[in-house]
Amino acid sequence: MTTMPQNTKPSNNIFVVADDHPPIRSFGRTVLKESFPNCTVLEADTGQKAIELSLKNKPSLVIMDIAMPDLDGIEATYKIVQSLPETGVIIYSNYGDEVYVRKIRQTVPVDRAFAYVLKTASQDQFTQAIKQVYAGEVWLHPDVQQVVWKLNVNKKSTQLTEIQQQILVAVAIGKTNDWIAEKLYMSNKTIQYHLYSIYDKLGINSAIKKVNPRNEVVCVSLLKGLIDLEDLKNAYERENH
């Protein structure tokens, strides 16, 4: 279990349960009613319907499956969190491997009330996750915690310096070496030196692979979790507004 204080808290007792399997939706409704007897539970069997119900009713929290028809739960979650800053999100899924955890980390803002619960969790764990998200906190299934830990270890193991991290993000949002050099008060040659060092640390050899190393370094960095969509969004908005 992982908890941390959050900035936003739910404001009502309306909940949305999104899953394409009726028994799962029924289970979610039962657990919610046990914790909040007077709550209103709305059900969605597709990602698009989950979005529509959420935008219309502004629920305290949404329980979201990942694999759904029409629109998957990750994309649906992204649209909900962008439009409803006070709505908590609980990912309730069979999928807890690295690729899904990474996608969810890139989708849900770090200050959001959030839980990632695997469907192998006990009812007590599910209930605990619901209550903590309702209280504006975070809950992670133990298996998901392990994946997050591994992602963090992998991210740190590359040992990019702070300057190299800044250069990497600048490259990812399309900035030239001249722009980066001016921004960081360095020479163009120094920026190029740092880029070569980053390429070396990430195993990028453009001469052998015949690829554009600037493009590949962005791709590899995203895959390794060195940068994420939140990093790029913040940097892009900061430099273009």
N, C-alpha and C positions, 0 to 999 in steps of 0.2 A: 504494500500500500504506500502511495506517495501523496502527500498533501502539501499545499502551499497557498498562502492567502492570495485572493484575487481582487481585482478592482471593481467588478460588477457583480450584482446579486440579482436573482430572479425577483419579479415583481408580482407574480400571480400564480394560480394553481392550475394553469392550462399546460398540458403536455402533449407532445406529438410522438407517436411510435411508428417508425417507418421500417417495414420489413415485408418482403413479398410472400412470406409464409404465415398464414393465419394463426397457427399454434404459437408462433413466436410473438406475434402481436398480442394474442390473448394472454400469454405469460407476462409480457411487459405491462399490460393493463392491470393484471392481478397484483403484481408487485407494487405498482404505483398506487393503487387503491388501498393497499394495506398500509402504506406509509402516509398517504394523503387521502383520507376517506372521502372528502368533499371535492376532490379534484375533477377536472374535465380531461378525459383522455381522447385524443383524436388519432385516427389510424390512417396510414398511407401505405399503399402497396407498390408504389413506384417512387423514384427519386423526385420526379417532377411534381407529383402530388404532395410530397413532403414539403417542397418549397412553397407551393401554393397555400397549403394549410398554415405553414409557419408565418408567411408574410401577412396573411389575413388575420391570424389570431394572436400573433406575437407571444408564443408560449414561453414559460419559464425555462423549459429545456426540451431538447429533441433527442430521442433515442434513435440512432441511425444505423441500419445495416450497410455494409459496403457493397455487396453484390446484389444489385436490383435491376429490374428491367427499366427501359425508358431512359433513365439517367442514373449512373452509379452514385453510391452514397458519398464518395469523396467529392465529386463535383457538386452534388446537392448541398453538402455541408459547406463548401466554399461559398456558394451563393447565399446561404442562410447567414453565415457569420459576417459576411460583408454587409448585409442589410439589417441585421438584428444584433447590435453590439451587446445587448443584455441577456441574450438567450444562451444558456449553457448547452453543451453538446456532449452526448454520450455515444461513442462508437461501440456498437454491440455486434460483434462479428466472429466468424470462424477463422478469419485471417489475421494472424499476428506476426507474420514474417517481416523481414527487414524492409522489403519494398513498400509494403503497405504502411508500416510505422513511419517510414521516411515521408511518404506522401501526406500522411495525416499531420505530421510535424510541420510540413510546408503549408498546409491548408489552414490550420487552426492557429490564430494569434496566441502568443505566449501568455498574454494576460487574460485569456478566456477561461471561464469555468468549464472544465473538460474532464472526460473520463474515457479510457479505452478498456473495454471489458470484453474478454473472450467468452464465447458461448459455452465454454467448458467451466466457467466460473460457477460457484455455488450461488444459491439464491441469496444467502447472507451477503456475499461479496457484491452481487448486483444491487442489492438494497443499499449497501454502504456507499457504493459509487453514486447512486441516485441522490442520496442525502447529501453527500459532499459536494456534488455539482450544484445542487439546489442552494447550498450554503455559499456558493461562489468559490469552491476549491477544486483541486485536481485529484483524480484517482486513477492509478494505472494497475492493470492486472499484473501479477508477479512475472509472468512470462514476457509481457510487453516491457516491463522494467529492465529485464535482461537484454532485450534487443536495443533499447535506448542506451543502456550502458555501453554495449558494444559499439554502437554508432558514435558515441562520444569518445570512446577510446580510439577508434579508427580516425576520427577527426583530429584528435590531438597527436596521433602518431606521425603525421606528416611533418610536424614541427615547422610550419610556416611562421615566419616572424610577423609581427604586427604590421610592419610596412608591406610585406609581401601579401598579407591578407587584404590590405587596402588596395593594392595594385590589382589583385585578382578580381575584386568586386568591380573596380573601375573598368577593367577589360570586359567583364561580363555585361556591363551596361553600355558597351560600345565606345568607350573613350579611347582616344589615340595616345600614343606614348608622349607626344608633345603636351597634350592636355594634362596627363598624369604628372609629368615632370614639373609643369608649372604649378599644379595643385599642391604637390608635395615638396616644392622648393628643392628639386633635384635636377641633375642633368639628364638629358635623354639617354646617354650612355649608362648612367646608373640604373635607370628604369629598365633598360634592356638587360643589364646584368641580373637584376632581380628576376626578370621574366625567365631568363635561361635557368636560373636556380630553381624557380618554381617548376619549369618543365622537367628538370632533372629529378626533383623530388617526386613528381607524379608519373615518372616513367614515360614521358612524351618525347618521341624522337621523330620529328617530321620528315627527316631525310629518308628514313627507312619506310615509314608508312605513307609518305607522299600526301600529307594532309596539312591543312592550315593549323599551326600549333595554337594560335589564339582561340580558334573555334574549339579545338579538342580540349584545351585546358579548361574551358568553361564547362564542357560536357562532363569531363572526368571529375571536376570539382563538385558539380551537382550530384553525380552518382555517388561520390564518396562522402557527401554531406559536409564538405568544407564550406560551401555556401548554400543558401537555400532561397526560396522565392521571397521570403520576408526580407532577407538581406538585400536582394536586388530591388525589391519594391521600395524599401526605405532609401537606398542610395539613389535610385532613379528619381524619386520624388524630391529628394534633397537637392539634387543637382539640376533639376529642370523646372523648379518653381521659385 
